[in-house]
Amino acid sequence: MTAIDWHTVLIVVGLAVVTVLTRCFFLFSNRTWTLPHWAQRGLQYAPIAALAAVVVPEVVMAQDALVDTWRDARLYAAVVGAAAYFWRKDVLFTIVAGMLVYLPLHLGLGW
């Protein structure tokens, strides 16, 4: 049987306590919390900024380097997907249009 590493146990318990306190902090107050106008306005852009931070590197990078050729199906699929979204404003149509470009180029031509 192995000995218990009390430092690890203490760290895990401490992290659990900090997590519970920070997540429940707003529940302990009796009054409602309101964010300042500038913070509310900034949070409106958070979803699109997070999406861009995830999608853009996936489209323009391959194997930890920028794409250096035009023979990459992701570039064309992203352009068609963006055009489809601006045309119809429909997320499902955007996905379908992008995949209709991506799959033949990637699977058919090997791009």
PASEBA-1860 file (N, C-alpha, C; in nm, 3 decimals):
! residues 111
1> MTAIDWHT> 0.085/-0.118/0.000/0.000/0.000/0.000/0.089/0.124/0.000 ~ 0.051/0.223/-0.078/0.132/0.344/-0.087/0.093/0.443/0.022 ~ 0.188/0.523/0.058/0.164/0.627/0.159/0.088/0.743/0.095 ~ 0.006/0.807/0.173/-0.072/0.921/0.124/0.018/1.043/0.122 ~ 0.017/1.111/0.011/0.092/1.235/-0.001/0.000/1.348/0.048 ~ 0.021/1.391/0.171/-0.068/1.489/0.232/-0.059/1.625/0.166 ~ 0.052/1.656/0.104/0.062/1.783/0.032/-0.034/1.785/-0.086 ~ -0.042/1.674/-0.157/-0.133/1.664/-0.271/-0.278/1.671/-0.225
9> VLIVVGLA> -0.310/1.601/-0.118/-0.446/1.604/-0.064/-0.483/1.746/-0.022 ~ -0.392/1.814/0.046/-0.417/1.951/0.089/-0.438/2.045/-0.029 ~ -0.359/2.027/-0.133/-0.374/2.111/-0.253/-0.508/2.086/-0.320 ~ -0.548/1.960/-0.334/-0.676/1.928/-0.398/-0.792/1.985/-0.317 ~ -0.789/1.969/-0.186/-0.895/2.023/-0.100/-0.896/2.176/-0.108 ~ -0.780/2.238/-0.105/-0.773/2.384/-0.116/-0.828/2.435/-0.248 ~ -0.795/2.367/-0.358/-0.848/2.407/-0.488/-1.000/2.388/-0.494 ~ -1.049/2.282/-0.432/-1.194/2.259/-0.429/-1.264/2.371/-0.351
17> VVTVLTRC> -1.208/2.411/-0.238/-1.267/2.519/-0.158/-1.267/2.650/-0.236 ~ -1.154/2.682/-0.300/-1.146/2.805/-0.378/-1.246/2.803/-0.493 ~ -1.261/2.689/-0.558/-1.356/2.677/-0.669/-1.498/2.699/-0.621 ~ -1.536/2.635/-0.511/-1.672/2.650/-0.459/-1.697/2.795/-0.418 ~ -1.602/2.856/-0.350/-1.621/2.994/-0.305/-1.635/3.091/-0.422 ~ -1.550/3.077/-0.523/-1.557/3.171/-0.635/-1.682/3.150/-0.719 ~ -1.730/3.028/-0.729/-1.851/3.005/-0.807/-1.977/3.043/-0.731 ~ -1.974/3.037/-0.601/-2.091/3.069/-0.519/-2.086/3.211/-0.463
25> FFLFSNRT> -1.985/3.287/-0.495/-1.967/3.421/-0.438/-2.090/3.508/-0.460 ~ -2.149/3.502/-0.580/-2.262/3.589/-0.611/-2.391/3.540/-0.544 ~ -2.395/3.418/-0.498/-2.515/3.367/-0.431/-2.521/3.409/-0.284 ~ -2.408/3.449/-0.226/-2.404/3.486/-0.085/-2.462/3.624/-0.057 ~ -2.477/3.706/-0.158/-2.524/3.843/-0.138/-2.677/3.846/-0.137 ~ -2.731/3.941/-0.062/-2.877/3.958/-0.055/-2.930/4.051/-0.163 ~ -2.844/4.128/-0.225/-2.890/4.221/-0.328/-2.842/4.174/-0.465 ~ -2.909/4.222/-0.567/-2.873/4.180/-0.702/-2.747/4.253/-0.747
33> WTLPHWAQ> -2.670/4.185/-0.827/-2.546/4.241/-0.880/-2.571/4.288/-1.021 ~ -2.522/4.407/-1.052/-2.531/4.456/-1.189/-2.391/4.496/-1.234 ~ -2.364/4.464/-1.357/-2.236/4.503/-1.415/-2.244/4.645/-1.468 ~ -2.134/4.716/-1.471/-2.134/4.848/-1.533/-2.165/4.835/-1.683 ~ -2.211/4.943/-1.740/-2.250/4.942/-1.882/-2.134/4.901/-1.972 ~ -2.013/4.949/-1.942/-1.899/4.917/-2.027/-1.869/4.767/-2.023 ~ -1.892/4.703/-1.907/-1.866/4.559/-1.896/-1.973/4.479/-1.970 ~ -2.098/4.522/-1.959/-2.205/4.455/-2.032/-2.184/4.465/-2.182
41> RGLQYAPI> -2.141/4.582/-2.226/-2.116/4.601/-2.369/-1.998/4.515/-2.415 ~ -1.895/4.506/-2.334/-1.779/4.423/-2.370/-1.814/4.275/-2.376 ~ -1.902/4.230/-2.287/-1.941/4.089/-2.286/-2.024/4.050/-2.408 ~ -2.082/4.147/-2.477/-2.156/4.115/-2.598/-2.063/4.062/-2.707 ~ -1.937/4.100/-2.703/-1.842/4.058/-2.806/-1.765/3.933/-2.766 ~ -1.784/3.884/-2.646/-1.708/3.767/-2.598/-1.735/3.641/-2.680 ~ -1.860/3.607/-2.713/-1.881/3.484/-2.791/-1.814/3.487/-2.928 ~ -1.823/3.597/-2.998/-1.762/3.602/-3.131/-1.609/3.604/-3.122
49> AALAAVVV> -1.557/3.665/-3.017/-1.411/3.665/-2.999/-1.362/3.523/-2.967 ~ -1.436/3.450/-2.885/-1.398/3.312/-2.852/-1.408/3.223/-2.975 ~ -1.513/3.241/-3.053/-1.528/3.162/-3.176/-1.415/3.191/-3.273 ~ -1.381/3.316/-3.289/-1.271/3.352/-3.380/-1.138/3.296/-3.330 ~ -1.119/3.296/-3.199/-0.994/3.244/-3.144/-0.980/3.094/-3.166 ~ -1.090/3.024/-3.181/-1.086/2.880/-3.204/-1.082/2.848/-3.353 ~ -1.163/2.917/-3.432/-1.181/2.882/-3.573/-1.066/2.933/-3.661 ~ -1.025/3.055/-3.644/-0.923/3.114/-3.733/-0.792/3.035/-3.732
57> PEVVMAQD> -0.735/2.999/-3.617/-0.613/2.919/-3.623/-0.633/2.783/-3.692 ~ -0.751/2.725/-3.676/-0.777/2.596/-3.740/-0.782/2.608/-3.892 ~ -0.826/2.723/-3.940/-0.839/2.742/-4.086/-0.705/2.782/-4.148 ~ -0.629/2.867/-4.084/-0.508/2.922/-4.148/-0.378/2.854/-4.107 ~ -0.385/2.754/-4.018/-0.262/2.686/-3.976/-0.272/2.536/-3.998 ~ -0.159/2.477/-4.031/-0.150/2.332/-4.045/-0.016/2.288/-3.987 ~ -0.018/2.194/-3.897/0.102/2.141/-3.834/0.190/2.252/-3.774 ~ 0.127/2.340/-3.697/0.195/2.448/-3.625/0.264/2.550/-3.714
65> ALVDTWRD> 0.216/2.567/-3.836/0.271/2.668/-3.927/0.157/2.722/-4.013 ~ 0.176/2.845/-4.061/0.074/2.902/-4.149/0.065/2.822/-4.278 ~ -0.055/2.813/-4.331/-0.077/2.743/-4.458/-0.002/2.820/-4.566 ~ 0.081/2.751/-4.641/0.165/2.818/-4.741/0.124/2.784/-4.884 ~ 0.009/2.723/-4.902/-0.038/2.688/-5.035/-0.187/2.718/-5.046 ~ -0.232/2.742/-5.168/-0.373/2.766/-5.192/-0.449/2.634/-5.206 ~ -0.376/2.522/-5.208/-0.440/2.392/-5.222/-0.476/2.336/-5.084 ~ -0.554/2.411/-5.012/-0.602/2.369/-4.881/-0.754/2.387/-4.880
73> ARLYAAVV> -0.825/2.277/-4.864/-0.971/2.278/-4.872/-1.035/2.366/-4.765 ~ -0.967/2.381/-4.651/-1.025/2.460/-4.542/-1.040/2.608/-4.579 ~ -0.947/2.660/-4.657/-0.955/2.801/-4.698/-1.079/2.826/-4.782 ~ -1.102/2.741/-4.882/-1.218/2.758/-4.969/-1.349/2.733/-4.895 ~ -1.350/2.635/-4.807/-1.470/2.606/-4.729/-1.503/2.722/-4.635 ~ -1.402/2.785/-4.578/-1.425/2.898/-4.488/-1.481/3.018/-4.564 ~ -1.428/3.043/-4.683/-1.478/3.155/-4.764/-1.622/3.131/-4.806 ~ -1.652/3.010/-4.852/-1.789/2.978/-4.893/-1.882/2.981/-4.772
81> GAAAYFWR> -1.837/2.929/-4.659/-1.919/2.933/-4.538/-1.950/3.075/-4.494 ~ -1.850/3.162/-4.497/-1.873/3.303/-4.460/-1.970/3.370/-4.557 ~ -1.953/3.344/-4.687/-2.044/3.402/-4.786/-2.186/3.349/-4.766 ~ -2.199/3.221/-4.737/-2.331/3.162/-4.715/-2.398/3.223/-4.592 ~ -2.320/3.247/-4.488/-2.378/3.307/-4.369/-2.425/3.450/-4.396 ~ -2.343/3.529/-4.464/-2.384/3.666/-4.491/-2.501/3.673/-4.588 ~ -2.515/3.570/-4.670/-2.626/3.567/-4.764/-2.757/3.527/-4.695 ~ -2.755/3.418/-4.615/-2.879/3.363/-4.560/-2.897/3.386/-4.410
89> KDVLFTIV> -2.790/3.416/-4.337/-2.794/3.434/-4.191/-2.850/3.308/-4.122 ~ -2.812/3.193/-4.171/-2.858/3.064/-4.119/-2.736/2.977/-4.089 ~ -2.720/2.938/-3.964/-2.602/2.864/-3.923/-2.597/2.726/-3.989 ~ -2.710/2.658/-3.994/-2.712/2.525/-4.056/-2.676/2.534/-4.204 ~ -2.729/2.632/-4.273/-2.695/2.651/-4.415/-2.545/2.681/-4.431 ~ -2.491/2.757/-4.338/-2.347/2.788/-4.341/-2.263/2.662/-4.329 ~ -2.299/2.575/-4.235/-2.225/2.451/-4.216/-2.236/2.362/-4.338 ~ -2.356/2.348/-4.391/-2.377/2.262/-4.508/-2.301/2.315/-4.628
97> AGMLVYLP> -2.308/2.446/-4.652/-2.237/2.504/-4.766/-2.086/2.485/-4.753 ~ -2.033/2.509/-4.635/-1.890/2.490/-4.615/-1.847/2.345/-4.634 ~ -1.927/2.252/-4.583/-1.893/2.110/-4.598/-1.910/2.063/-4.742 ~ -2.004/2.121/-4.817/-2.019/2.084/-4.958/-1.897/2.126/-5.040 ~ -1.825/2.224/-4.995/-1.701/2.264/-5.061/-1.584/2.184/-5.005 ~ -1.580/2.167/-4.874/-1.466/2.102/-4.810/-1.451/1.955/-4.847 ~ -1.560/1.880/-4.838/-1.550/1.735/-4.858/-1.502/1.695/-4.998 ~ -1.554/1.751/-5.106/-1.500/1.710/-5.238/-1.353/1.749/-5.256
105> LHLGLGW> -1.316/1.867/-5.205/-1.176/1.908/-5.219/-1.084/1.823/-5.133 ~ -1.126/1.793/-5.012/-1.040/1.717/-4.920/-1.038/1.568/-4.955 ~ -1.155/1.510/-4.973/-1.160/1.367/-5.001/-1.135/1.334/-5.147 ~ -1.188/1.417/-5.236/-1.175/1.389/-5.379/-1.037/1.425/-5.435 ~ -0.989/1.544/-5.403/-0.861/1.590/-5.456/-0.745/1.571/-5.359 ~ -0.775/1.538/-5.236/-0.669/1.516/-5.138/-0.607/1.643/-5.084 ~ -0.675/1.752/-5.095/-0.622/1.881/-5.046/-0.626/1.884/-4.896
END
